[in-house]
Amino acid sequence: FSYSIISSVPVASRDLFRIDPKTGEIRLTGALDFENVHLHELQIEAQDNGWPSLSGHCSVELEVLDVND
């Protein structure tokens, strides 16, 4: 399988996340700020290496909590 982020809401948050194409592990590449955006949604695609290639999609929602309040 090969994993990829195909879209994000908000659009600018796509640069804040990275997905390992082989394992599907999602990691942060920057800091998240509750004051700016408290909910991120990523659309993930998993695609196999068959012929013809098949794919599946899922949505990952990440809620940022403000632990200081």
N, C-alpha and C positions, 0 to 999 in steps of 0.2 A: 504494500500500500504506500501511497504518497499523500501526505497531508498538506493543506494550504489554507491560509486565511483568504477568503474571497471577497469579504466586505466587512465593514464595521460601522457601528453607530455610536457616537458621532464619527464621521469620516476621518477626522484628524487623529482619532485614537488608534488608527491602524498602525501608526509608527511606534506606538507604545508597547506593542506585543510582537513576539516572534514565535513561530511554531516550528518544531523540528520536523522536517518533512518525512523522516523515517519512523519516529516514535509517536508523533502527534502531541508531544509535550509542549505546552504553552508557557512562555516566560515573559516577564516584563523587561523592556529595554530602557525604561525611564520611570520617573516618579508619577504616581497618581495623586491627584489633589481633589478631595471631597468638595471643596469650595467651587471648583470649576465644573466638574462632571462627577455625579455620584453613581451613574449606571452606564456600563459599557456593554455592548452586544456585538459579538463576533460571529460571523457566518463561516463555518469550517466545511471544507470539502475533503473527503477521502476518496482516492481513486486507485483502482487496482492496475496491475500491469498486464492484464489479459488482452486478448484480441477477440472481439472488440472490448475496449476498456469500459468498465462500469464504475459509477461513482455514487456516493451518498453524501448527504448534507446534514448538518446539525447546527443548532444555535447555542452559543455559550454566553450566558449572562453573568457579568461580574458587577457586584454591588460594592461600592467603596463606602466603608463606615468611617465616620469622624470620631475617632477614639478620644479626642481632646474634649468633647462636649459631654 
